[in-house]
Amino acid sequence: MSASSKFRNNAEKRTNKKERAKERRENRHQEISRLRTIPYSNHERWWSAETIEAVTGANRRIGFEIARLLASHGLTVILTSRDATLGEEATKALQEQGLKAVFHQLDVSDHESVDTFCACVKEKYGGLDIFINNAGISHITGSENSVEFAEKVININYIGTKNMIKSALPLMKPSSEGARIVNVRSRLGRLNGRRNRIADVGLRQKLEDPELLSEDVIDATMNKFLEEVKDGSWISGGWPQNNTDYSLSKLAVNCYTRVMGRVLAGRGDGEKIYINCCCPGWVKTAMTGWAGLTSPEVGADTAVWLALLRDQSVNGKFFAERREINF
């Protein structure tokens, strides 16, 4: 076979592979749309109007849709956002639809804001049944891959989320059904991703091995990355070369979810807390430059599904499109 023929054959294979992947994605989205039309049965509904859930970063896009969908199932939603004006407007939009929603300002990177939020929730509602960590930022658009704001991205997406989980744990209400924490993350943070993985095999093994993985290992990994950003050696350091700081911040939360899944699994009956993470997909939002393939409503689906799932064997896992995927 000539070189030109091989080139054409390889190009056709790549095209066919992309088309098959697109078809599978579209079929899955159609299936999710169908599943979302099926109402929860009385047997499946463990919640009521007294069930309290909070969503961070919920003034728009995916966070707003998560809050709206959960409220539409009859729960009481605490919608939070860093910007009070935008948060109050979003909450009013839900209230005008007849949904039970209240607003509270919350900046996950501000300890005082977090403490005020937790104290208010404890005083008014006695705690939370469901907590969804959605707040996050990215300074990367399109093919650009700047790490100029790496410290800010890590501080909000990982440190802020981790601290928010620690602060929320004492708020989670004891119940026979268990409380739920859902972290909205990204496939870009997968350890086993083919195109965006950490090159350091030894480090990857530490993050991959349940016996070696710990909060200290995750923190050390993020600190090492930020140190190399500061001295300019991060490119040769073997870090992901696509959406670098955002990917690593999501990887850190994915790993922390696994750690906390193991920690919380040891709780006794009536005190259970189930923690999982999910990827909403490439959603049409400002963060993707509106180039996404999925609507915010579809992107919110898996987080809502996990929050309401009655299956108590699901803990410390990673999901996308209502299916478990590898970390």
URSULJO-V892554 format. One record per residue. NEAR is the number of other C-alpha atoms within 12 Angstrom. Layout:
NEAR, NEAR
//
This chain:
8, 8, 9, 10, 11, 12, 13, 14, 15, 14, 14, 14, 14, 14, 14, 14, 14, 14, 14, 14, 14, 15, 14, 15, 20, 18, 15, 21, 27, 17, 18, 25, 22, 14, 18, 22, 11, 12, 13, 19, 12, 10, 10, 17, 21, 26, 31, 21, 20, 22, 36, 37, 49, 50, 57, 49, 43, 48, 38, 35, 32, 41, 45, 44, 36, 49, 52, 42, 36, 42, 37, 24, 32, 25, 33, 35, 44, 49, 50, 44, 39, 30, 24, 22, 17, 23, 32, 27, 24, 34, 37, 23, 25, 32, 23, 14, 15, 17, 26, 32, 40, 36, 38, 36, 34, 40, 35, 39, 30, 20, 21, 17, 25, 30, 24, 20, 35, 36, 22, 21, 34, 22, 13, 16, 24, 20, 30, 39, 44, 47, 54, 49, 49, 49, 43, 38, 34, 35, 28, 24, 22, 17, 14, 17, 21, 24, 35, 22, 24, 33, 32, 22, 33, 39, 34, 35, 44, 45, 32, 37, 44, 36, 28, 40, 37, 25, 27, 39, 30, 23, 34, 37, 31, 25, 23, 17, 29, 35, 42, 48, 48, 52, 55, 48, 47, 37, 36, 35, 41, 37, 37, 23, 21, 17, 19, 24, 30, 35, 22, 17, 17, 14, 25, 29, 19, 23, 38, 29, 19, 23, 13, 19, 27, 27, 28, 18, 25, 34, 26, 18, 31, 37, 25, 24, 34, 31, 18, 22, 26, 17, 13, 14, 16, 27, 23, 16, 23, 24, 36, 35, 26, 27, 36, 41, 43, 43, 41, 46, 48, 47, 46, 48, 55, 47, 45, 43, 42, 37, 33, 33, 33, 26, 22, 30, 24, 16, 18, 15, 16, 17, 23, 30, 42, 46, 46, 50, 53, 46, 43, 43, 34, 28, 27, 23, 26, 20, 23, 25, 18, 17, 17, 20, 21, 29, 23, 33, 31, 38, 39, 45, 43, 41, 46, 48, 37, 42, 49, 39, 31, 24, 17, 24, 18, 32, 36, 36, 36, 40, 36, 36, 36, 33, 21, 20, 23, 25, 37
//
